[in-house]
Amino acid sequence: MNFNLFLALLHLLVQVSWYLKRSRMKQVMADLALTQVANRAVGDLTQSEYRRLAIGVQLVKDPGIMDSYMVT
């Protein structure tokens, strides 16, 4: 598991089960095409992968952040 996404998991509400936290993290990784680099060190990521990782960390912490970007 990627260390940065693990840190984001720790920021989730305590009431959320580990299973839900992990499945949310895996879904964000899949959505951002980061599954194939899940076990790679952050320093070994390409610039594009690193940017997607930074977005993923924020999405895991606060999924409502994307609501402000949705076009109605």
PyMOL Python script that loads the backbone (N, CA, C, O; Angstrom):
from pymol import cmd

cmd.read_pdbstr("""\
ATOM      1  N   MET A   1       0.845  -1.169   0.000  1.00  0.00           N
ATOM      2  CA  MET A   1       0.000   0.000   0.000  1.00  0.00           C
ATOM      3  C   MET A   1       0.894   1.238   0.000  1.00  0.00           C
ATOM      4  O   MET A   1       1.897   1.289   0.713  1.00  0.00           O
ATOM      5  N   ASN A   2       0.526   2.223  -0.797  1.00  0.00           N
ATOM      6  CA  ASN A   2       1.296   3.437  -0.889  1.00  0.00           C
ATOM      7  C   ASN A   2       1.236   4.204   0.438  1.00  0.00           C
ATOM      8  O   ASN A   2       0.162   4.353   1.020  1.00  0.00           O
ATOM      9  N   PHE A   3       2.364   4.679   0.906  1.00  0.00           N
ATOM     10  CA  PHE A   3       2.454   5.342   2.208  1.00  0.00           C
ATOM     11  C   PHE A   3       1.598   6.602   2.277  1.00  0.00           C
ATOM     12  O   PHE A   3       0.933   6.836   3.286  1.00  0.00           O
ATOM     13  N   ASN A   4       1.600   7.420   1.220  1.00  0.00           N
ATOM     14  CA  ASN A   4       0.810   8.652   1.247  1.00  0.00           C
ATOM     15  C   ASN A   4      -0.677   8.359   1.317  1.00  0.00           C
ATOM     16  O   ASN A   4      -1.406   9.043   2.036  1.00  0.00           O
ATOM     17  N   LEU A   5      -1.140   7.359   0.588  1.00  0.00           N
ATOM     18  CA  LEU A   5      -2.554   7.016   0.669  1.00  0.00           C
ATOM     19  C   LEU A   5      -2.876   6.408   2.023  1.00  0.00           C
ATOM     20  O   LEU A   5      -3.986   6.572   2.529  1.00  0.00           O
ATOM     21  N   PHE A   6      -1.921   5.711   2.610  1.00  0.00           N
ATOM     22  CA  PHE A   6      -2.118   5.183   3.953  1.00  0.00           C
ATOM     23  C   PHE A   6      -2.294   6.335   4.944  1.00  0.00           C
ATOM     24  O   PHE A   6      -3.144   6.267   5.832  1.00  0.00           O
ATOM     25  N   LEU A   7      -1.499   7.379   4.794  1.00  0.00           N
ATOM     26  CA  LEU A   7      -1.642   8.540   5.665  1.00  0.00           C
ATOM     27  C   LEU A   7      -3.009   9.190   5.490  1.00  0.00           C
ATOM     28  O   LEU A   7      -3.617   9.644   6.459  1.00  0.00           O
ATOM     29  N   ALA A   8      -3.480   9.232   4.268  1.00  0.00           N
ATOM     30  CA  ALA A   8      -4.807   9.802   4.022  1.00  0.00           C
ATOM     31  C   ALA A   8      -5.880   8.961   4.710  1.00  0.00           C
ATOM     32  O   ALA A   8      -6.865   9.495   5.219  1.00  0.00           O
ATOM     33  N   LEU A   9      -5.682   7.651   4.721  1.00  0.00           N
ATOM     34  CA  LEU A   9      -6.640   6.774   5.399  1.00  0.00           C
ATOM     35  C   LEU A   9      -6.733   7.111   6.884  1.00  0.00           C
ATOM     36  O   LEU A   9      -7.813   7.056   7.472  1.00  0.00           O
ATOM     37  N   LEU A  10      -5.613   7.455   7.475  1.00  0.00           N
ATOM     38  CA  LEU A  10      -5.603   7.758   8.897  1.00  0.00           C
ATOM     39  C   LEU A  10      -6.411   9.014   9.223  1.00  0.00           C
ATOM     40  O   LEU A  10      -6.862   9.192  10.354  1.00  0.00           O
ATOM     41  N   HIS A  11      -6.588   9.876   8.232  1.00  0.00           N
ATOM     42  CA  HIS A  11      -7.332  11.106   8.450  1.00  0.00           C
ATOM     43  C   HIS A  11      -8.840  10.912   8.355  1.00  0.00           C
ATOM     44  O   HIS A  11      -9.602  11.801   8.737  1.00  0.00           O
ATOM     45  N   LEU A  12      -9.276   9.773   7.855  1.00  0.00           N
ATOM     46  CA  LEU A  12     -10.708   9.525   7.733  1.00  0.00           C
ATOM     47  C   LEU A  12     -11.338   9.406   9.116  1.00  0.00           C
ATOM     48  O   LEU A  12     -10.657   9.154  10.110  1.00  0.00           O
ATOM     49  N   LEU A  13     -12.615   9.588   9.153  1.00  0.00           N
ATOM     50  CA  LEU A  13     -13.326   9.488  10.420  1.00  0.00           C
ATOM     51  C   LEU A  13     -13.040   8.171  11.119  1.00  0.00           C
ATOM     52  O   LEU A  13     -12.922   7.126  10.480  1.00  0.00           O
ATOM     53  N   VAL A  14     -12.933   8.235  12.419  1.00  0.00           N
ATOM     54  CA  VAL A  14     -12.649   7.052  13.216  1.00  0.00           C
ATOM     55  C   VAL A  14     -13.804   6.058  13.137  1.00  0.00           C
ATOM     56  O   VAL A  14     -13.585   4.851  13.234  1.00  0.00           O
ATOM     57  N   GLN A  15     -15.022   6.546  12.962  1.00  0.00           N
ATOM     58  CA  GLN A  15     -16.185   5.682  12.935  1.00  0.00           C
ATOM     59  C   GLN A  15     -16.250   4.805  11.684  1.00  0.00           C
ATOM     60  O   GLN A  15     -16.983   3.816  11.662  1.00  0.00           O
ATOM     61  N   VAL A  16     -15.508   5.150  10.664  1.00  0.00           N
ATOM     62  CA  VAL A  16     -15.516   4.388   9.415  1.00  0.00           C
ATOM     63  C   VAL A  16     -14.642   3.157   9.600  1.00  0.00           C
ATOM     64  O   VAL A  16     -13.512   3.262  10.078  1.00  0.00           O
ATOM     65  N   SER A  17     -15.152   2.001   9.226  1.00  0.00           N
ATOM     66  CA  SER A  17     -14.403   0.757   9.401  1.00  0.00           C
ATOM     67  C   SER A  17     -13.177   0.717   8.486  1.00  0.00           C
ATOM     68  O   SER A  17     -13.121   1.400   7.464  1.00  0.00           O
ATOM     69  N   TRP A  18     -12.203  -0.095   8.880  1.00  0.00           N
ATOM     70  CA  TRP A  18     -10.984  -0.264   8.085  1.00  0.00           C
ATOM     71  C   TRP A  18     -11.324  -0.779   6.692  1.00  0.00           C
ATOM     72  O   TRP A  18     -10.715  -0.364   5.706  1.00  0.00           O
ATOM     73  N   TYR A  19     -12.284  -1.670   6.613  1.00  0.00           N
ATOM     74  CA  TYR A  19     -12.695  -2.216   5.311  1.00  0.00           C
ATOM     75  C   TYR A  19     -13.200  -1.106   4.394  1.00  0.00           C
ATOM     76  O   TYR A  19     -12.822  -1.055   3.223  1.00  0.00           O
ATOM     77  N   LEU A  20     -14.048  -0.219   4.909  1.00  0.00           N
ATOM     78  CA  LEU A  20     -14.577   0.875   4.090  1.00  0.00           C
ATOM     79  C   LEU A  20     -13.482   1.858   3.698  1.00  0.00           C
ATOM     80  O   LEU A  20     -13.463   2.353   2.571  1.00  0.00           O
ATOM     81  N   LYS A  21     -12.571   2.139   4.625  1.00  0.00           N
ATOM     82  CA  LYS A  21     -11.459   3.033   4.316  1.00  0.00           C
ATOM     83  C   LYS A  21     -10.602   2.455   3.188  1.00  0.00           C
ATOM     84  O   LYS A  21     -10.247   3.147   2.233  1.00  0.00           O
ATOM     85  N   ARG A  22     -10.283   1.171   3.326  1.00  0.00           N
ATOM     86  CA  ARG A  22      -9.428   0.527   2.331  1.00  0.00           C
ATOM     87  C   ARG A  22     -10.128   0.440   0.974  1.00  0.00           C
ATOM     88  O   ARG A  22      -9.496   0.659  -0.059  1.00  0.00           O
ATOM     89  N   SER A  23     -11.408   0.127   0.965  1.00  0.00           N
ATOM     90  CA  SER A  23     -12.112   0.027  -0.319  1.00  0.00           C
ATOM     91  C   SER A  23     -12.238   1.409  -0.966  1.00  0.00           C
ATOM     92  O   SER A  23     -12.185   1.527  -2.190  1.00  0.00           O
ATOM     93  N   ARG A  24     -12.405   2.448  -0.154  1.00  0.00           N
ATOM     94  CA  ARG A  24     -12.450   3.812  -0.696  1.00  0.00           C
ATOM     95  C   ARG A  24     -11.107   4.185  -1.305  1.00  0.00           C
ATOM     96  O   ARG A  24     -11.054   4.784  -2.379  1.00  0.00           O
ATOM     97  N   MET A  25     -10.017   3.831  -0.619  1.00  0.00           N
ATOM     98  CA  MET A  25      -8.694   4.111  -1.135  1.00  0.00           C
ATOM     99  C   MET A  25      -8.454   3.368  -2.451  1.00  0.00           C
ATOM    100  O   MET A  25      -7.927   3.942  -3.404  1.00  0.00           O
ATOM    101  N   LYS A  26      -8.841   2.093  -2.501  1.00  0.00           N
ATOM    102  CA  LYS A  26      -8.644   1.312  -3.719  1.00  0.00           C
ATOM    103  C   LYS A  26      -9.456   1.877  -4.876  1.00  0.00           C
ATOM    104  O   LYS A  26      -8.989   1.878  -6.015  1.00  0.00           O
ATOM    105  N   GLN A  27     -10.665   2.357  -4.599  1.00  0.00           N
ATOM    106  CA  GLN A  27     -11.496   2.945  -5.652  1.00  0.00           C
ATOM    107  C   GLN A  27     -10.875   4.216  -6.197  1.00  0.00           C
ATOM    108  O   GLN A  27     -10.869   4.434  -7.409  1.00  0.00           O
ATOM    109  N   VAL A  28     -10.353   5.058  -5.317  1.00  0.00           N
ATOM    110  CA  VAL A  28      -9.696   6.290  -5.762  1.00  0.00           C
ATOM    111  C   VAL A  28      -8.465   5.948  -6.587  1.00  0.00           C
ATOM    112  O   VAL A  28      -8.219   6.575  -7.618  1.00  0.00           O
ATOM    113  N   MET A  29      -7.693   4.968  -6.151  1.00  0.00           N
ATOM    114  CA  MET A  29      -6.508   4.560  -6.915  1.00  0.00           C
ATOM    115  C   MET A  29      -6.893   4.058  -8.300  1.00  0.00           C
ATOM    116  O   MET A  29      -6.228   4.378  -9.285  1.00  0.00           O
ATOM    117  N   ALA A  30      -7.959   3.277  -8.381  1.00  0.00           N
ATOM    118  CA  ALA A  30      -8.412   2.773  -9.676  1.00  0.00           C
ATOM    119  C   ALA A  30      -8.909   3.916 -10.557  1.00  0.00           C
ATOM    120  O   ALA A  30      -8.608   3.961 -11.749  1.00  0.00           O
ATOM    121  N   ASP A  31      -9.665   4.836  -9.973  1.00  0.00           N
ATOM    122  CA  ASP A  31     -10.189   5.971 -10.737  1.00  0.00           C
ATOM    123  C   ASP A  31      -9.078   6.841 -11.304  1.00  0.00           C
ATOM    124  O   ASP A  31      -9.222   7.414 -12.384  1.00  0.00           O
ATOM    125  N   LEU A  32      -7.979   6.942 -10.584  1.00  0.00           N
ATOM    126  CA  LEU A  32      -6.863   7.785 -11.014  1.00  0.00           C
ATOM    127  C   LEU A  32      -5.756   6.999 -11.719  1.00  0.00           C
ATOM    128  O   LEU A  32      -4.670   7.526 -11.962  1.00  0.00           O
ATOM    129  N   ALA A  33      -6.036   5.747 -12.041  1.00  0.00           N
ATOM    130  CA  ALA A  33      -5.071   4.881 -12.741  1.00  0.00           C
ATOM    131  C   ALA A  33      -3.750   4.782 -11.985  1.00  0.00           C
ATOM    132  O   ALA A  33      -2.674   4.895 -12.573  1.00  0.00           O
ATOM    133  N   LEU A  34      -3.848   4.567 -10.669  1.00  0.00           N
ATOM    134  CA  LEU A  34      -2.646   4.430  -9.842  1.00  0.00           C
ATOM    135  C   LEU A  34      -2.461   3.013  -9.303  1.00  0.00           C
ATOM    136  O   LEU A  34      -1.513   2.754  -8.561  1.00  0.00           O
ATOM    137  N   THR A  35      -3.341   2.108  -9.663  1.00  0.00           N
ATOM    138  CA  THR A  35      -3.271   0.747  -9.142  1.00  0.00           C
ATOM    139  C   THR A  35      -1.954   0.073  -9.497  1.00  0.00           C
ATOM    140  O   THR A  35      -1.386  -0.651  -8.679  1.00  0.00           O
ATOM    141  N   GLN A  36      -1.468   0.304 -10.707  1.00  0.00           N
ATOM    142  CA  GLN A  36      -0.248  -0.365 -11.149  1.00  0.00           C
ATOM    143  C   GLN A  36       1.006   0.149 -10.451  1.00  0.00           C
ATOM    144  O   GLN A  36       2.052  -0.496 -10.522  1.00  0.00           O
ATOM    145  N   VAL A  37       0.926   1.291  -9.782  1.00  0.00           N
ATOM    146  CA  VAL A  37       2.092   1.841  -9.083  1.00  0.00           C
ATOM    147  C   VAL A  37       1.899   1.824  -7.568  1.00  0.00           C
ATOM    148  O   VAL A  37       2.595   2.541  -6.850  1.00  0.00           O
ATOM    149  N   ALA A  38       0.977   1.027  -7.086  1.00  0.00           N
ATOM    150  CA  ALA A  38       0.616   1.022  -5.667  1.00  0.00           C
ATOM    151  C   ALA A  38       1.791   0.684  -4.761  1.00  0.00           C
ATOM    152  O   ALA A  38       1.862   1.195  -3.643  1.00  0.00           O
ATOM    153  N   ASN A  39       2.704  -0.150  -5.203  1.00  0.00           N
ATOM    154  CA  ASN A  39       3.829  -0.565  -4.352  1.00  0.00           C
ATOM    155  C   ASN A  39       5.135   0.140  -4.704  1.00  0.00           C
ATOM    156  O   ASN A  39       6.204  -0.250  -4.236  1.00  0.00           O
ATOM    157  N   ARG A  40       5.045   1.156  -5.514  1.00  0.00           N
ATOM    158  CA  ARG A  40       6.239   1.888  -5.918  1.00  0.00           C
ATOM    159  C   ARG A  40       6.504   3.026  -4.926  1.00  0.00           C
ATOM    160  O   ARG A  40       5.567   3.629  -4.405  1.00  0.00           O
ATOM    161  N   ALA A  41       7.751   3.308  -4.676  1.00  0.00           N
ATOM    162  CA  ALA A  41       8.122   4.422  -3.792  1.00  0.00           C
ATOM    163  C   ALA A  41       7.721   5.742  -4.446  1.00  0.00           C
ATOM    164  O   ALA A  41       7.746   5.868  -5.670  1.00  0.00           O
ATOM    165  N   VAL A  42       7.356   6.713  -3.629  1.00  0.00           N
ATOM    166  CA  VAL A  42       6.902   8.001  -4.145  1.00  0.00           C
ATOM    167  C   VAL A  42       7.990   8.648  -4.998  1.00  0.00           C
ATOM    168  O   VAL A  42       7.684   9.267  -6.018  1.00  0.00           O
ATOM    169  N   GLY A  43       9.229   8.518  -4.605  1.00  0.00           N
ATOM    170  CA  GLY A  43      10.329   9.090  -5.370  1.00  0.00           C
ATOM    171  C   GLY A  43      10.515   8.477  -6.744  1.00  0.00           C
ATOM    172  O   GLY A  43      11.171   9.065  -7.604  1.00  0.00           O
ATOM    173  N   ASP A  44       9.941   7.295  -6.961  1.00  0.00           N
ATOM    174  CA  ASP A  44      10.064   6.621  -8.250  1.00  0.00           C
ATOM    175  C   ASP A  44       8.891   6.902  -9.182  1.00  0.00           C
ATOM    176  O   ASP A  44       8.855   6.385 -10.298  1.00  0.00           O
ATOM    177  N   LEU A  45       7.938   7.705  -8.745  1.00  0.00           N
ATOM    178  CA  LEU A  45       6.778   8.020  -9.580  1.00  0.00           C
ATOM    179  C   LEU A  45       7.138   9.056 -10.625  1.00  0.00           C
ATOM    180  O   LEU A  45       8.013   9.895 -10.408  1.00  0.00           O
ATOM    181  N   THR A  46       6.454   8.993 -11.767  1.00  0.00           N
ATOM    182  CA  THR A  46       6.609  10.046 -12.769  1.00  0.00           C
ATOM    183  C   THR A  46       5.903  11.290 -12.255  1.00  0.00           C
ATOM    184  O   THR A  46       5.159  11.231 -11.276  1.00  0.00           O
ATOM    185  N   GLN A  47       6.134  12.398 -12.908  1.00  0.00           N
ATOM    186  CA  GLN A  47       5.501  13.642 -12.483  1.00  0.00           C
ATOM    187  C   GLN A  47       3.979  13.533 -12.572  1.00  0.00           C
ATOM    188  O   GLN A  47       3.269  14.015 -11.689  1.00  0.00           O
ATOM    189  N   SER A  48       3.483  12.908 -13.622  1.00  0.00           N
ATOM    190  CA  SER A  48       2.046  12.720 -13.793  1.00  0.00           C
ATOM    191  C   SER A  48       1.466  11.834 -12.701  1.00  0.00           C
ATOM    192  O   SER A  48       0.402  12.132 -12.159  1.00  0.00           O
ATOM    193  N   GLU A  49       2.160  10.745 -12.373  1.00  0.00           N
ATOM    194  CA  GLU A  49       1.697   9.843 -11.310  1.00  0.00           C
ATOM    195  C   GLU A  49       1.703  10.546  -9.961  1.00  0.00           C
ATOM    196  O   GLU A  49       0.795  10.354  -9.153  1.00  0.00           O
ATOM    197  N   TYR A  50       2.723  11.359  -9.718  1.00  0.00           N
ATOM    198  CA  TYR A  50       2.815  12.084  -8.454  1.00  0.00           C
ATOM    199  C   TYR A  50       1.655  13.075  -8.314  1.00  0.00           C
ATOM    200  O   TYR A  50       1.071  13.210  -7.238  1.00  0.00           O
ATOM    201  N   ARG A  51       1.331  13.759  -9.403  1.00  0.00           N
ATOM    202  CA  ARG A  51       0.203  14.703  -9.369  1.00  0.00           C
ATOM    203  C   ARG A  51      -1.101  13.974  -9.076  1.00  0.00           C
ATOM    204  O   ARG A  51      -1.907  14.434  -8.267  1.00  0.00           O
ATOM    205  N   ARG A  52      -1.308  12.833  -9.735  1.00  0.00           N
ATOM    206  CA  ARG A  52      -2.521  12.052  -9.484  1.00  0.00           C
ATOM    207  C   ARG A  52      -2.542  11.529  -8.051  1.00  0.00           C
ATOM    208  O   ARG A  52      -3.606  11.447  -7.437  1.00  0.00           O
ATOM    209  N   LEU A  53      -1.378  11.175  -7.517  1.00  0.00           N
ATOM    210  CA  LEU A  53      -1.297  10.729  -6.127  1.00  0.00           C
ATOM    211  C   LEU A  53      -1.718  11.851  -5.177  1.00  0.00           C
ATOM    212  O   LEU A  53      -2.471  11.616  -4.232  1.00  0.00           O
ATOM    213  N   ALA A  54      -1.237  13.062  -5.428  1.00  0.00           N
ATOM    214  CA  ALA A  54      -1.595  14.205  -4.584  1.00  0.00           C
ATOM    215  C   ALA A  54      -3.106  14.450  -4.629  1.00  0.00           C
ATOM    216  O   ALA A  54      -3.719  14.743  -3.603  1.00  0.00           O
ATOM    217  N   ILE A  55      -3.697  14.330  -5.804  1.00  0.00           N
ATOM    218  CA  ILE A  55      -5.149  14.477  -5.936  1.00  0.00           C
ATOM    219  C   ILE A  55      -5.849  13.352  -5.192  1.00  0.00           C
ATOM    220  O   ILE A  55      -6.841  13.581  -4.500  1.00  0.00           O
ATOM    221  N   GLY A  56      -5.331  12.132  -5.334  1.00  0.00           N
ATOM    222  CA  GLY A  56      -5.923  10.976  -4.669  1.00  0.00           C
ATOM    223  C   GLY A  56      -5.914  11.108  -3.156  1.00  0.00           C
ATOM    224  O   GLY A  56      -6.890  10.753  -2.494  1.00  0.00           O
ATOM    225  N   VAL A  57      -4.825  11.614  -2.607  1.00  0.00           N
ATOM    226  CA  VAL A  57      -4.735  11.793  -1.157  1.00  0.00           C
ATOM    227  C   VAL A  57      -5.832  12.749  -0.699  1.00  0.00           C
ATOM    228  O   VAL A  57      -6.490  12.501   0.311  1.00  0.00           O
ATOM    229  N   GLN A  58      -6.030  13.829  -1.433  1.00  0.00           N
ATOM    230  CA  GLN A  58      -7.070  14.784  -1.064  1.00  0.00           C
ATOM    231  C   GLN A  58      -8.470  14.186  -1.212  1.00  0.00           C
ATOM    232  O   GLN A  58      -9.354  14.457  -0.399  1.00  0.00           O
ATOM    233  N   LEU A  59      -8.668  13.378  -2.246  1.00  0.00           N
ATOM    234  CA  LEU A  59      -9.974  12.748  -2.440  1.00  0.00           C
ATOM    235  C   LEU A  59     -10.287  11.743  -1.346  1.00  0.00           C
ATOM    236  O   LEU A  59     -11.437  11.618  -0.926  1.00  0.00           O
ATOM    237  N   VAL A  60      -9.275  11.028  -0.883  1.00  0.00           N
ATOM    238  CA  VAL A  60      -9.508  10.068   0.199  1.00  0.00           C
ATOM    239  C   VAL A  60      -9.824  10.821   1.487  1.00  0.00           C
ATOM    240  O   VAL A  60     -10.697  10.410   2.252  1.00  0.00           O
ATOM    241  N   LYS A  61      -9.119  11.918   1.724  1.00  0.00           N
ATOM    242  CA  LYS A  61      -9.356  12.716   2.925  1.00  0.00           C
ATOM    243  C   LYS A  61     -10.732  13.376   2.898  1.00  0.00           C
ATOM    244  O   LYS A  61     -11.460  13.352   3.891  1.00  0.00           O
ATOM    245  N   ASP A  62     -11.082  13.962   1.757  1.00  0.00           N
ATOM    246  CA  ASP A  62     -12.315  14.744   1.661  1.00  0.00           C
ATOM    247  C   ASP A  62     -12.955  14.542   0.292  1.00  0.00           C
ATOM    248  O   ASP A  62     -12.692  15.321  -0.624  1.00  0.00           O
ATOM    249  N   PRO A  63     -13.794  13.508   0.128  1.00  0.00           N
ATOM    250  CA  PRO A  63     -14.384  13.238  -1.183  1.00  0.00           C
ATOM    251  C   PRO A  63     -15.324  14.348  -1.640  1.00  0.00           C
ATOM    252  O   PRO A  63     -15.596  14.460  -2.836  1.00  0.00           O
ATOM    253  N   GLY A  64     -15.820  15.162  -0.732  1.00  0.00           N
ATOM    254  CA  GLY A  64     -16.707  16.254  -1.091  1.00  0.00           C
ATOM    255  C   GLY A  64     -16.016  17.380  -1.831  1.00  0.00           C
ATOM    256  O   GLY A  64     -16.669  18.283  -2.353  1.00  0.00           O
ATOM    257  N   ILE A  65     -14.686  17.325  -1.876  1.00  0.00           N
ATOM    258  CA  ILE A  65     -13.932  18.385  -2.551  1.00  0.00           C
ATOM    259  C   ILE A  65     -14.282  18.467  -4.028  1.00  0.00           C
ATOM    260  O   ILE A  65     -14.232  19.548  -4.613  1.00  0.00           O
ATOM    261  N   MET A  66     -14.632  17.346  -4.637  1.00  0.00           N
ATOM    262  CA  MET A  66     -14.965  17.335  -6.051  1.00  0.00           C
ATOM    263  C   MET A  66     -16.346  17.914  -6.312  1.00  0.00           C
ATOM    264  O   MET A  66     -16.633  18.298  -7.446  1.00  0.00           O
ATOM    265  N   ASP A  67     -17.199  17.991  -5.322  1.00  0.00           N
ATOM    266  CA  ASP A  67     -18.534  18.546  -5.513  1.00  0.00           C
ATOM    267  C   ASP A  67     -18.475  19.996  -6.000  1.00  0.00           C
ATOM    268  O   ASP A  67     -19.332  20.429  -6.770  1.00  0.00           O
ATOM    269  N   SER A  68     -17.474  20.737  -5.556  1.00  0.00           N
ATOM    270  CA  SER A  68     -17.361  22.125  -5.962  1.00  0.00           C
ATOM    271  C   SER A  68     -16.898  22.264  -7.411  1.00  0.00           C
ATOM    272  O   SER A  68     -17.003  23.346  -7.989  1.00  0.00           O
ATOM    273  N   TYR A  69     -16.391  21.190  -7.999  1.00  0.00           N
ATOM    274  CA  TYR A  69     -15.912  21.232  -9.385  1.00  0.00           C
ATOM    275  C   TYR A  69     -16.913  20.647 -10.375  1.00  0.00           C
ATOM    276  O   TYR A  69     -16.697  20.701 -11.585  1.00  0.00           O
ATOM    277  N   MET A  70     -17.999  20.092  -9.867  1.00  0.00           N
ATOM    278  CA  MET A  70     -18.982  19.458 -10.736  1.00  0.00           C
ATOM    279  C   MET A  70     -19.794  20.527 -11.454  1.00  0.00           C
ATOM    280  O   MET A  70     -20.267  21.484 -10.841  1.00  0.00           O
ATOM    281  N   VAL A  71     -19.944  20.352 -12.746  1.00  0.00           N
ATOM    282  CA  VAL A  71     -20.735  21.275 -13.547  1.00  0.00           C
ATOM    283  C   VAL A  71     -22.199  20.851 -13.430  1.00  0.00           C
ATOM    284  O   VAL A  71     -22.529  19.672 -13.562  1.00  0.00           O
ATOM    285  N   THR A  72     -23.064  21.825 -13.181  1.00  0.00           N
ATOM    286  CA  THR A  72     -24.495  21.489 -13.064  1.00  0.00           C
ATOM    287  C   THR A  72     -25.232  21.810 -14.323  1.00  0.00           C
ATOM    288  O   THR A  72     -26.441  21.593 -14.403  1.00  0.00           O
TER     289      THR A  72
END
""", "prot")
cmd.dss("prot")
cmd.show_as("cartoon", "prot")
cmd.util.cbc("prot")
cmd.orient("prot")
